[in-house]
Amino acid sequence: MPLRVDRWLLLATVMALATSACGGNGAVPSNAGVAGTALAGAAPADTTSILKLLTKDVTIGSTVDPANGDMGPRAVTVVQRNDQKLKKGHLLVCNFEDSSGTAGKGTTIEELSPSANSKPTTFIQDSTIEGCDGSALSGDGQMFASGFTSKVMAWVNEKGQLKKKYGKPITQPLGDSDAPPLYLYSPDLIYIGNADTGALDSYSFGGYGTGLVTEVVNGFDVNKGSGWSALGPSGIAYWCGALPGEVSCKNKADSLFVADGACNAVVEITNASSLLETDEITVEPGCKKFKCEYPTTSCATLVKAGSPLDKPVAMAILPNGNLIVANTGNNTLVEMTQKGQVLDTKVVDKSKTPGIFGVAASGRSDTNTVLFYTDTNTNTLHELEP
């Protein structure tokens, strides 16, 4: 049985015993250690470039909220099932700016159908998600939106209703991502990057989840920028072999990929769901070396640093396991394998003003994969297709 499963089963046992005895949560002991080696689990390299096949750029529509005029589209998420207000195949887009264009003042998430000339409808408008820049969607239709300015992550249900907000250790969230359960009764996990501290937080729910937010990684580079210029651990994408719409994992790779625009790097965190304790991994300055408390269970490794990365802020994983990284520095998409081999680059906005802050993939094979990206320079959502 994999070590990550052992740790969650141990946690579940301790929680059950503690709950029956006094209603509390137990701690999980582990052996200490320091290393920077990667664990196995990455997908086999697929050197077929999907990005090269996507030659048609279709404008899906404006992302300006029809009610309050919020704009500045940031994160984009593909809906995988019909549920209340959520429609399968639709796109959810965070607005980071208000109607005057002030960065960090947007409070809406829009829903658009995936066809040309779509009109946005308001999925939610709430000050709790002020400066909306992340929109992770769990398999059961629960949205977790991050508010850069409000400094919280908010749970929004499938009806577009705010249910709960989560603060510290979340401090200034810069995007988030969902990880589905690895096996029966294991929890869903939401990962959140922080622009001010360089920390990566984990929130577990469902199954044997704790319902708590824990700072599991620290030390990612940040630039202390404000508004659009803030850079840090923001491009967060999880891989376990599950295709879009699947609620369980296939190859149990359990890898979390993080793009950091402040150090121009992509980092892989192996066996990510095994991170249970505070600051189990420390990222050293430059994002190239790592200290890991329990290296036999989970650690980190550098995937790629430097050119062609240029202030990467968003990232998506294609069905074949390859990474798509969105550079805001030069409005370019970069495709690479999980080992860092660059397969293609594509400029999607020729403006010199940073505009590409969100990217998402949809499809089940190399031949039917499409990419969605947001452009704040035009306040639009786009689809790249064959």
LOTITI-787209 format. One record per residue: x, y, z of N, C-alpha, C in turn; residue in one letter. Coordinates in steps of 0.05 Angstrom, whole numbers, plus 32768, in hexadecimal, padded with zeros to 4 digits. Each point is the difference from the previous one (the first is absolute). Example, Ala and Ser with C-alpha at 12.3 -4.5 7.8 and 13.67 -1.06 7.14 Angstrom:
BEGIN
81087F8E809C7FEE80188000801280188000a;7FF980157FF28010801880017FF18016800Es;
This chain:
BEGIN
80117FE880007FEF80188000801280198000m;7FFA80147FEF801180177FFE8001800F801Bp;8016800E80058004800F80197FEB80158004l;7FF7800D7FEA7FEC801580037FE67FF5800Br;7FF97FE77FF77FE77FF3800A80037FF9801Dv;80187FF6800880057FF9801C7FFB80198012d;800A80177FF77FFE801780117FE380098003r;7FF07FFF7FEA7FE4800880037FF07FEC8010w;80067FE67FFD7FF27FEC801080078003801Dl;801A8006800680088005801C7FF28018800Bl;7FFE80157FEF7FF2801880097FE37FFA8006l;7FF37FF07FEE7FE47FF980047FFC7FF1801Aa;80127FED80067FFE7FF08018800380118019t;8014801280008005801280167FE880128004v;7FF5800B7FEA7FE9801280027FE87FF1800Cm;7FFC7FE77FF77FE97FF1800A80027FFB801Ea;80197FF8800880047FFB801D7FFD80198010l;800B80167FF67FFF8019800F7FE4800A8002a;7FF17FFD7FEA7FE5800A7FFF7FEE7FF08014t;80047FE680017FF07FF0801280078005801Ds;80188009800580098004801B7FF9801C800Ba;800780147FF07FFD801B800B7FF880157FEAc;7FFB7FF77FE87FF780127FEB801680107FF4g;80197FF98004801680107FF4800D7FF27FE9g;8015800D7FF5800F7FF47FEA801B7FF88009n;800A7FE97FF7801A7FF68008801680087FEDg;80197FFF8009801780067FEE800A7FE77FF5a;800E80027FE9800B7FE87FF3801E80018001v;800D7FED800F801D80018002800D7FF57FE6p;8017800B7FF980107FF67FE9801D80028007s;80117FF27FF0801C80028004800B80197FF3n;8012800E800E800C80187FF580167FFA7FECa;800580147FEF80167FFD7FEC800280197FF0g;801680037FF1800580177FEF800A7FF67FE5v;7FF380097FEB800A7FF97FE57FF380127FECa;80097FFD7FE67FF480107FEB7FFB7FEE7FE8g;7FFD7FE680047FFC7FED7FEA7FE37FFD7FFAt;7FFB7FFA7FE77FE47FFC7FF77FF87FE38003a;7FE67FFB80057FF67FE680027FF37FF87FE5l;7FFC7FE67FFB7FF57FF77FE77FE380087FFEa;7FF580017FE77FE480067FFD7FF980117FE9g;8014800D7FF37FFA80117FE97FF57FEF7FE9a;7FF0800D7FEF7FF57FF27FE980167FFA7FECa;7FFD7FE97FF180137FFB7FEA800080187FEDp;801880077FF6800280187FEF7FF17FFB7FE6a;7FEF80137FF97FF280007FE6800A80187FF1d;80117FFB7FEC800D80177FF27FEF800A7FE9t;7FE87FF67FFD7FED800B7FEC7FF8801C8009t;800580147FF17FF8801B80087FE380057FF8s;7FEF800480157FE480067FFB7FFE801E7FF8i;80108011800B7FFE801C7FFB800580067FE2l;80117FF17FF3800580047FE47FE87FF97FEFk;7FEF7FEE800A7FE87FF87FF17FE980148003l;8002801280147FEA801280058005801A7FF1l;7FF780017FE7800780167FEE7FE980157FFEt;7FE97FFA800B7FE980127FFE7FFB800D801Bk;7FFE801B80007FFB800F80197FE4800B7FFDd;7FED7FF780117FE480087FFF7FFA80118019v;7FF480177FFC7FF8801180177FE57FF6800At;80007FF580187FE77FF6800C7FEE80178006i;800B8015800D7FEF80178006800C80128015g;7FF2801580058008801380157FFD7FF4801Bs;8011800880127FFE7FF6801C7FF780178013t;7FF880167FF57FF6801780107FE57FF8800Dv;7FFE8003801A7FE87FF9800E7FE880117FF6d;7FEA7FF47FF97FE980107FF57FF380118015p;80047FFB80197FF2800F801580118017800Ba;80187FFB800880108015800D801880097FF0n;80057FF37FE9801680097FEE801B7FF78008g;80037FEE8013801A7FF58007800E7FF57FE7d;801A80037FFF80107FF77FE9801B7FF5800Am;80137FFD7FED801A7FF680077FFF7FE28006g;7FFA7FEF7FEC7FFD7FE38005801A7FF48008p;7FFF7FEF801480187FF3800A7FFD7FE17FFCr;7FFA7FF280157FFF7FE37FFF7FE87FF77FEFa;80037FE97FF27FEB7FF37FF17FFE7FE38007v;7FE87FF680047FFB7FE480097FEB7FF47FEEt;80047FE77FF87FEC7FF17FF07FEE7FF08012v;7FE580047FFD7FEC7FF1800F7FFE7FE47FF5v;80017FEC801180017FE47FF77FE57FF18003q;7FEB800D800C7FE77FF280047FE980148003r;7FE87FF87FF97FE9801080047FF77FFF801Dn;7FFD8018800C7FF88001801C7FF6801C8007d;7FE6800380047FF5801A8006800780157FEBq;800E80158008800780157FED80177FF87FEDk;800F7FEB800880177FF77FF07FF77FEE7FE9l;800A80067FE87FF97FF07FE9801A7FF37FF5k;7FFF7FE67FFA80177FF27FF7800B800D7FE7k;801B80048000800D800C7FE98002801E8001g;7FF1800D80128001801D8003801A8008800Dh;800780197FFE8018800B800C7FFA80148016l;800E7FFF80167FFE80138016801980118000l;7FFC801B8001801680137FFE7FFF80148016v;80168003800F8003801480158005801B7FF4c;7FF38015800B8007801C7FF98010800C8016n;8017800B7FF98013800B80147FFC801E8003f;7FF5800E7FEC7FFC801D80007FE380078003e;7FFB8019800A7FE4800A80007FFB800E7FE6d;7FE8800D7FFD7FF8800D7FE7801280177FF8s;800F800C8013801280167FF9801B7FF67FF8s;80057FE58002801A7FF57FF980137FFF8017g;7FF78005801880128000801880067FE38007t;801A7FF97FFF80097FE580057FFA7FF8801Ea;7FF77FE780037FFB7FF6801B7FE68008800Cg;7FEE800B7FF07FE6800980097FE87FEF7FF5k;80067FEE7FEE7FEB7FEF7FF47FF57FED8014g;7FE57FFB7FFF7FF37FEF80137FED7FEC7FF3t;80057FFA7FE67FEE7FEE7FF2800E7FE87FF3t;7FF07FEB7FFC80087FE97FF07FEB7FFE7FEAi;80087FFF7FE77FEE7FFE7FE97FFE7FE37FF7e;7FE97FF97FF47FFD7FE67FF37FF980057FE3e;800F7FF27FEE7FFC80037FE37FFF7FE47FF4l;7FF07FFE7FEB7FFF7FE77FF180187FFF7FEDs;800A7FE87FF880197FFE7FF17FFC80037FE2p;7FF280157FF87FFC80057FE38004801E7FFAs;800680067FE78006801B7FF87FE980138006a;8006801880077FEC801580067FEE7FFA8017n;800A7FF180147FF17FFB80187FFE80198011s;7FEA8002800F7FFC8016801380047FF6801Ck;800F8010801080057FF8801C7FE780038011p;7FFD7FEE80137FEB80038015800F7FFF801Bt;7FF6800E8013800C8001801B7FFB7FE6800Ft;80167FF180067FFD7FE880117FFE8008801Df;8011801380087FFF800B801B800C801C8000i;7FF580128010800B801A800680008003801Eq;80188004800B80028002801D801B800C8008d;7FFF801380128019800E800980147FED800Ds;7FF67FE8800980127FED800C80167FF77FEDt;7FFB80017FE680147FF77FED800C80187FF2i;80028017800D800C80187FF4801C7FFB7FF6e;800580077FE780197FFA7FF480017FE37FF8g;7FEA7FF57FF57FFE7FE47FF980167FF87FECc;80107FEC800780167FF87FEE80047FE28000d;7FED7FF1800C80027FE37FFF7FE47FF48002g;7FFC7FEA7FF17FE57FF3800080037FE27FFCs;80077FF2801580027FE380007FE47FF48003a;7FFA7FEB7FF17FE67FF4800180037FE28006l;7FF57FF7801680027FE480087FED7FEF7FF0s;80047FE580017FF17FEE7FF07FE280018006g;7FF8800880187FE4800180077FF4801C7FFDd;800E80117FF17FF4801A7FF8800480168015g;80127FFC8012800580158014801780127FF6q;7FFB801A8000801480137FF78010800B8017m;801A80037FFC8011800C8014800E80187FF3f;7FF780188005800B80187FF38012800F8013a;801680097FF58013800F80117FFE801E7FFBs;8000801080167FFE801D7FFE801B800C8007g;800E800B7FED801A800C80047FFF80178014f;7FEB80117FFD7FFD801880117FF37FF9801Bt;7FEB7FEF7FFF7FF27FF9801880107FED8012s;80157FF47FF480137FEF800F7FF47FE7800Bk;7FEC7FF57FF27FF37FE780087FFB7FEE7FE8v;7FFB7FE780067FF57FEE7FEC7FE37FFB8008m;7FEE80017FEC7FE37FFD80067FF67FE67FF4a;7FEF7FF2800F7FF27FE97FF57FE5800A7FF5w;7FFB7FFA7FE77FE880087FF27FF37FE67FF5v;7FE67FFB80067FF47FE87FF87FF780017FE2n;7FF47FEA7FF77FF87FFE7FE47FE980137FF8e;7FF3800C80147FEB80147FFB800B801C7FFFk;801B80038003800C801A80007FFC800F801Ag;7FFD7FF180167FFC800C801B80197FFD8010q;80078016800E80177FFF80127FF97FF08018l;80117FEC80077FFB7FEE8016801380058018k;801980067FFA8014800380168018800E7FF5k;800F800D8011801A800C7FF880167FF68012k;80187FFF7FF580177FF5800F801780157FFFy;800980088018801680138003801A7FF28006g;800E800B8014801B7FF6800680007FE28004k;80157FF27FF58019800B7FF67FFF800C7FE4p;7FE980007FF37FFD800D7FE68003801E8006i;8012800D7FF18006801D80057FFA80127FE9t;80097FF97FE87FFB800F7FE880007FED7FE9q;7FE97FF17FFD80007FEA7FED800480097FE3p;80117FF27FF2800780067FE47FFA7FE77FEFl;7FE67FF97FFF7FF87FE87FF17FFE7FE78011g;7FF07FED7FF67FFC7FE7800E7FFA7FE97FECd;80007FE7800A7FFC7FE97FEF7FF47FEA8010s;7FF07FEF7FF37FF47FE9800E800E7FE67FF9d;80027FEE8013800B7FE57FFC7FEB7FEC8008a;7FF67FEF7FEE7FEC7FEC8007800A7FEA8012p;7FEE7FF1800C80097FEA801280117FEB7FF2p;80157FF7800D80117FEC7FF47FF47FE48002l;7FF07FFB80147FF57FE680057FE780038011y;7FF27FEB80057FE78001800F8004800C801Cl;7FF0801480067FFF800F8019801780138004y;801480027FEE8014801580037FF3801A7FF9s;800B8016800A7FF2801A7FFD8005800E7FE5p;7FEE80127FFA800680147FEB80148014800Dd;8012800B7FF080138013800A800080197FEEl;80008017800D8003801A7FF2801B800B8008i;801080097FEC801A800C80057FFF801D7FF9y;800B801180127FFE801D7FFD801C800C8002i;800980117FED8019800E80027FFC801B800Dg;8014800A800E7FFF801B800D801580137FF4n;7FF680177FF7801180137FF3801380108012a;7FF98001801A80108010801380157FEF800Fd;7FFA7FE7800580127FEF8010800F7FEB7FEFt;7FF67FF97FE8800C7FEB7FF17FF87FE4800Ag;7FEC7FFF80117FF77FE6800B7FEC7FF37FEDa;7FFD7FE680047FEC7FF07FF27FEF7FF38016l;7FE680057FFF7FEE7FF580147FF07FE97FF5d;7FF77FEE80117FF07FE97FF87FE77FFF8011s;7FE97FFD7FF37FE67FFD800E7FF47FE57FF8y;7FFB7FEF80147FF57FE57FFA7FE47FFE800As;7FEE7FF47FF07FE47FFD80077FF57FE77FF3f;7FEA7FF7800A7FF47FE77FF680107FE88009g;7FF57FE87FFF800F7FE88007800B8003801Cg;801A7FFB8003800E8003801A800E801B8001y;7FF580147FF2800B801B80027FFD800C801Bg;8012801380078000800C801A7FEE80188002t;7FFA800C7FE97FF180198000801180188008g;801A7FFC8000801280158009801280097FE9l;800A801880028014800B7FED801B7FFF800Ev;80147FF47FF2801B7FFD800B8014800B7FEDt;8013800F800A801780097FEF80137FE97FFEe;80017FF37FE880107FE87FFD801B80067FF3v;800280167FF1801980077FF28006801E8006v;8019800780038007801C8003801880067FEFn;8006801A7FFC801980087FF37FFF80077FE3g;7FE97FFC7FF27FFF80087FE48006801E7FFEf;800E80077FEA8006801C7FFB7FE780117FFCd;80008018800B7FEB80147FFA800E801A7FFAv;7FF180137FF4800C801A7FF97FF38017800Fn;7FEC7FF980127FF2801480107FF280157FEEk;7FFA7FF97FE87FF280127FEE7FE280038008g;7FF480157FF57FE3800480057FF17FFD7FE7s;7FE67FFB80027FEF7FFD7FE9800A7FEC7FECg;800080077FE680097FEE7FEB801D7FF88003w;80108011800D801D7FFB800080097FEB8015s;7FEE7FF8801280077FED801580077FE57FF3a;80177FF58008800A7FE77FF680087FEE8017l;7FFB7FE67FFC80077FEC80157FF57FE57FF7g;7FFC7FEE80137FF57FE57FF97FE280027FF8p;7FFB80027FE67FE480047FF87FF67FEC7FECs;80117FF77FED7FF77FEC7FED80017FE5800Cg;7FE97FF6800A7FFF7FE7800F7FEF7FEC7FF1i;800B7FE87FFB7FF17FEC7FF180077FE4800Aa;7FEC7FEF800380047FE6800C7FFC7FEA7FEBy;80117FEB80037FFF7FEA7FED80017FE5800Ew;7FEC7FEF7FFA80007FE5800A7FF67FED7FEAc;7FFF80097FE77FF87FF07FEA7FE280017FFAg;7FF1800E80107FE380027FFB7FFB80137FE9a;7FEE7FF87FED7FF880117FEA7FEA80128009l;7FFB80167FF27FEA801280077FE67FF28003p;7FF2800580167FE77FF3800680027FE78011g;80187FF5800380037FE9801080058008801De;7FF37FF3801380028008801C80147FEF8010v;800D7FED7FF380147FF0800E80197FFF7FEFs;80177FFB800D801980017FF380077FE57FF3c;801180017FEB80077FE77FF2801C7FF68008k;801480107FFC801B7FF68004800C8006801Bn;7FF1800E801180088007801B801A80108001k;8006800F7FEA8019800F8000800180148017a;7FE9800D80067FFE80128017801480167FFFd;8002800E7FE9801480157FFD7FF3801B7FFEs;800A8013800E7FF7801C7FFF801580117FF3l;7FF8800F7FEB801380117FF27FFA801D8007f;8014800F80057FFD801C8009801280127FEEv;7FF480147FF3801080147FF1800380198011a;8018800A8002800680188010800C80157FEDd;7FF180167FFC800980157FEE80178011800Cg;80047FFF801A8015800F800C801C7FF47FFCa;80007FE57FFD801A7FF27FFB80017FF47FE5c;7FEA80047FF07FFF7FF57FE480067FE28000n;7FF07FF2801080057FE380027FE67FF18003a;80017FE67FF97FEB7FED8005800B7FEA8012v;7FF27FFA8016800A7FED80137FEB7FEA8003v;80097FE780037FEE7FE9800580037FF8801De;7FE97FFD800D7FFF7FF5801B7FF57FE47FFEi;80107FEC80077FF97FE47FFD7FF07FF68018t;7FED7FEE7FFB7FEF7FF580157FF480178011n;7FF380127FF17FF78019800D7FEB7FFB8015a;7FEF7FEC7FFD7FEB7FFC8013800A7FF5801Bs;801A7FF88000800C7FF7801A800980178011s;7FFF80197FF68008801780107FEA80068015l;80067FFA80197FEC80028015800880148016l;801980068002800A80118016800B801A7FF6e;8003801380128009801B7FFA801C80007FF5t;8004800D7FE9801A80057FF480117FE67FFDd;7FF47FEC7FF4800F7FE77FFB801580047FEAe;7FFB80137FEE801480067FEB8007801D8001i;801A80077FFE8009801B7FFE800D80047FE5t;7FF780147FF1800C80077FE6801580158005v;80197FFA7FF88015801480047FFF80167FEAe;800C801780067FFF80167FED80097FF87FE4p;7FF080097FEC80067FF87FE57FEF7FE87FF6g;7FF37FF280137FEE7FEA7FFA800E7FE87FF2c;80197FFC8006800F7FEA7FF380097FEB8014k;80008006801A80087FED80147FEA7FFF8015k;7FFF7FE9800E7FEA7FFB801380097FF08018f;7FF48006801680047FF180197FE67FF28007k;80017FE680057FE87FF1800480017FF1801Bc;7FED800480107FFF7FF3801B7FFE7FE27FFEe;7FF17FF67FED7FFB7FE37FFD80047FF87FE3y;80197FFF7FF780067FFC7FE47FF77FE67FF5p;7FFD7FEB80117FF77FE67FF67FE280017FFAt;7FF2801580097FE480027FFC7FF980157FEBt;800B801880037FFA80157FED801780147FFFs;800680097FE8801580157FFE7FFA80107FE7c;801380107FF77FFC80117FE980197FFE7FEDa;7FFB80077FE7801680007FED7FFB80167FEBt;8015800A7FF47FFD80157FEC7FF97FF37FE5l;7FEB800A7FF37FF97FF77FE6800E80117FEAv;7FFD801B8003800C80127FEC8004801B800Dk;8017800D7FFA8005801B8009800B80107FE9a;7FF9801A7FFF800B80117FEB7FF17FFE7FE6g;800C800B7FEA7FF480017FE67FF77FE47FF7s;7FE97FFE7FF37FEE80167FF67FEC800A8015p;80037FF880197FED800A80158006801E8004l;7FEA800F80028002801D80037FE9800A8011d;80048001801A7FEB800780147FE77FEE7FFDk;80047FE680027FE87FEE7FFE7FEE80048018p;7FE680017FFA7FEC800580157FEB7FE98001v;7FFA7FF47FE97FEC7FEB7FFF800B7FE77FF3a;7FF37FE9800580097FE77FF57FE87FED7FFEm;80017FEE7FEC7FEC7FEB7FFD800E7FE77FF7a;7FF47FE98005800B7FE67FF87FEE7FF47FEAi;800C7FF97FEA7FF27FF47FEA7FF97FE38006l;7FEC7FF47FF27FF97FE4800580177FED7FFEp;801480067FEF80177FEE7FFE801580058015n;7FFB80138012801380058017801380177FFBg;8001800A7FE8801280177FFC7FF68019800Cn;8012801380067FF98019800D7FFD80177FECl;7FEC801180057FFD80197FF1800480178014i;801580107FFC8006801680137FFA801A7FF2v;7FF28012800E7FF9801A7FF580138015800Aa;8010800B7FEE8012801680077FF1801B7FFEn;8000800F80167FF4801B7FFE801580147FF6t;80197FF98004801580137FF8800180057FE2g;7FF97FEC7FF0800080047FE37FE77FF47FF2n;7FEB7FFB80117FE67FF67FF580047FE87FEEn;80107FED800A80067FE87FF07FF97FE78010t;7FF57FEC7FF27FFB7FE6800C80187FEE7FFAl;80087FF0801380177FEE7FFE7FF67FE48006v;80067FED7FEE7FF97FE48005801A7FF18006e;80007FF0801680177FF080077FF77FE6800Cm;80127FED80007FFA7FE6800D80048005801Et;7FF87FEC801080038002801D801D7FFF8008q;80127FF97FEE801D80008006800D801A7FF7k;7FF080137FF4800B801A7FF9800880037FE3g;7FFC7FEC7FEF800780027FE47FEB80127FF2q;800A80177FF57FEE80137FF37FF87FF57FE4v;7FE67FFF7FFB7FF67FF57FE77FF780167FECl;7FF68016800B7FF780157FEE7FFA80198010d;800080177FF37FF7801A800C7FED800D7FECt;7FED800F800A7FED800E7FEF7FF9801B800Ck;800580167FF27FF8801B80087FE280037FFBv;7FF0800680147FE380027FFC7FF6801D8003v;8012801280087FF9801D8001801A800F7FFAd;8000800F7FEA8018800E7FF88005801A800Ek;7FED8008801280048018800F80187FFD8013s;800D8016800780167FFF80137FF68003801Dk;7FE6800480037FF48001801B7FF87FE48009t;80087FF780187FF97FE6800A7FE27FFC7FFFp;7FF77FE97FF57FE37FFC7FFE7FF77FE38004g;80127FED7FFE7FF87FE4800280047FF5801Ci;7FE97FFE800F80027FF8801C7FF07FE78007f;7FF47FF47FEC7FF07FE7800680017FED7FE8g;80027FE6800680017FEC7FEB7FF47FE6800Bv;7FF17FF27FEE7FF37FE780087FFF7FEE7FE7a;80017FE680057FFF7FEC7FEA7FE77FEF8001a;7FF77FF77FE97FE97FEE7FFF80047FEC7FEAs;7FF77FE7800480037FEC7FEC80087FE6800Dg;80017FEA7FF080077FE6800A80167FF27FF1r;800A800D7FEA80157FF47FF1801080167FF2s;80167FF87FF3800F80147FF17FF1800D7FE9d;7FED7FF17FF57FF1800A7FE97FE980128006t;7FF57FFF80187FE980118006800480148017n;801A800480078006801380167FFD801D7FF6t;7FF5801180107FFF801D7FFB800A800F8018v;800980197FFC8009801080167FEF801A8002l;7FFB800880187FF3801A800580138012800Ef;8000801A7FF980108013800E7FF2801B8003y;8006800F80157FF4801A8004801480167FF8t;7FF580167FF7801180167FF77FF5801A800Dd;800F800B80137FF68018800E800380197FEFt;80107FFF7FEB800380177FEE7FE780057FF0n;7FF17FEB7FFA7FE780027FF17FE87FF8800Ft;80037FF780197FEA7FF680117FF07FEB7FF2n;800F7FEC7FF67FF37FEB7FF1800B7FE48008t;7FF07FEC7FFA80077FE4800380037FF47FE5l;80167FF17FFC80067FF47FE680037FE28001h;7FFC7FF37FE980047FE37FFD80147FFB7FE9e;80157FF1800680127FF67FEB7FF77FE57FF8l;7FFB7FFB7FE77FF67FE67FF6800E7FF97FE6e;7FFF7FE67FF9800E7FF77FE77FF4800E7FE7p;
